[in-house]
């Protein structure tokens, strides 16, 4: 979907202003204690196994653009978590409003403190075996599809309908678009595609600059 997060190439937002690492002054990577809590709650709730990383990302990106663009990074995470908890029946609107439990909790298997480190170290592999050969090879010229889906997509708006070159073939991975919608993994070949900046931004782009994105096979057609 073309949400508030899809800002590549848009004007009017000013230059990106990197900030110093908060750890240098406070000893923490977080600006405020509540950010650390929002991060921990999101990881703990995700470990329940009720939704995928793609569904979680879609919950955040589905915020209304005005809400998304005026929220801080961890405010977006927290608002996305609220959506997921509501969708999966772990809380009610009334409980969110009151901050108090009003109905019996749904049975879950929470992540214990001793399990956090090993769980994060193990990660969640999304590579899958290949059932069919990939359609593209390194060096192939391809064009991205010009699509504007209402659901989740990992094809950025600025790179749709553009011509680039396959730089790398990563293998087969879970397709984020179907996984986010609860439609299954639908694994596909995944490629890195390199675009000339002029192809993406026009003749005013910096000469010689290139931009690379990772794109699933269904995003691409032979040029």
Secondary structure, 3 states (H helix, E strand, C coil): CCCCCCCCCCCCCCCCCCCCCCHHHHCCCCCCHHHHHHHHHHHHHHCCCCCCHHHHHHHHHCCCHHHHHCCCHHHHHHHHHHHHHHHCCCCCHHHHHHCCCCCCCCCCCCCCHHHHHHHHHHCCCCEECCCCCCCCCCCCEEEECCCCCCCCCCCCHHHCCCEEEEEEEEEEECCHHHHHCCCCCCCEEEEEEEEEHHHHHCCCCCCCCEEEEEEEHHHEEEC
